[in-house]
Amino acid sequence: MVCFNPNDIPYEIASCIFKCALEGLSYSEAKGNLLRFQLVCKSWSKPAQQLLFKDVQLSFANSTSFIQCIQHNVPQQATSAVK
C-alpha cells in the first residue's frame, strides 16, 4: 500500500488543484476552503495564500482597519479585516 503525502505535490500542481476545487463557489466559501487548505501542510500554505489574497474585497467599514494593519505589518489582523 502506498501512502499519500500532501507535501509531495508541487506548488504549481497544488495551485491548479485548488483553483479547480474553488470553481463555482461563492467568495466566502472559497475563502473558507483556502483558509483550511493552507493549514494542511507547509507546502500547501503558499499556493493557498496566493489564491486567498489574489482578490481582496474590502468594505468601507473595514478598509481603514486593513490599511492600518498593512502599514504596521500585522498580517493576522489584516486577514480578519478582509471580508
N, C-alpha and C positions, 0 to 999 in steps of 0.2 A: 504494500500500500504506500502511495506517495503522499506526503503531507504538503499542503499548500502553504506557502509563506508569503503573506502580503508584501513583505519587504522586497521580494524578488521582482515585483512589477516595475518596469522602467517608468520614469517620470512622464514621458510622452504618452505611454500606453495608459497609465493611471488617469491622466488628464482626459484622454479620449473616452475612457470608460465612465468617468464622472459626468462628462457632457452628455453622453447617451442616457445615463441614469436620471438626468435632470430634465430631459425633454418632456414638454407638456405640463411641467409642474408650475405652480404659481411662484412668485418671487419668494414668499415666506416659506413655502415648502422646500424650495431649492436651497434657500439659506440654511434651513434646519438640517437638511441632509448633508450639506457641505460642512457644517459645524461638526457633525458626527463623523464624517469621512476623515477630517483632519486629526481625529483622536485615535483612529485605528492603529496607526503605527507612524514612526518618524518619516518614512519615505512617502507617505500619503499626505503629510501635513502641507508641504509646499504647493503641490498641484491643487489641493483643495482650497488653500488660502488664495492662490492666484485667481481661481474662479469666484471665490467668495467676495473678493474685493474688486472684481472686474467692473461690476455695475453697482455703484453705491447710490442708494436712494435716501435723500435727506429731506425731512420736513422742515418748515421754517422754525418750528419749536426746538428741534434738536440740532440744527446746523451750527449754532453758536457753541454748543457744548462739544460737538465734534471737532470744530476748528481749534478750540482751546486744548483739547486732548492731543491733537496732532502737533500743535505748537510746543507742547510740554512733553512730547514723546511718551504718552501714556496709552499704549495700544489696547489694553484691556478695556479701558473706559471708552475709547474711540469705537470699539466693536459694539458696545452696548448702546452707543448713541446712534448707530446706524439702524434705520427702521427695518 
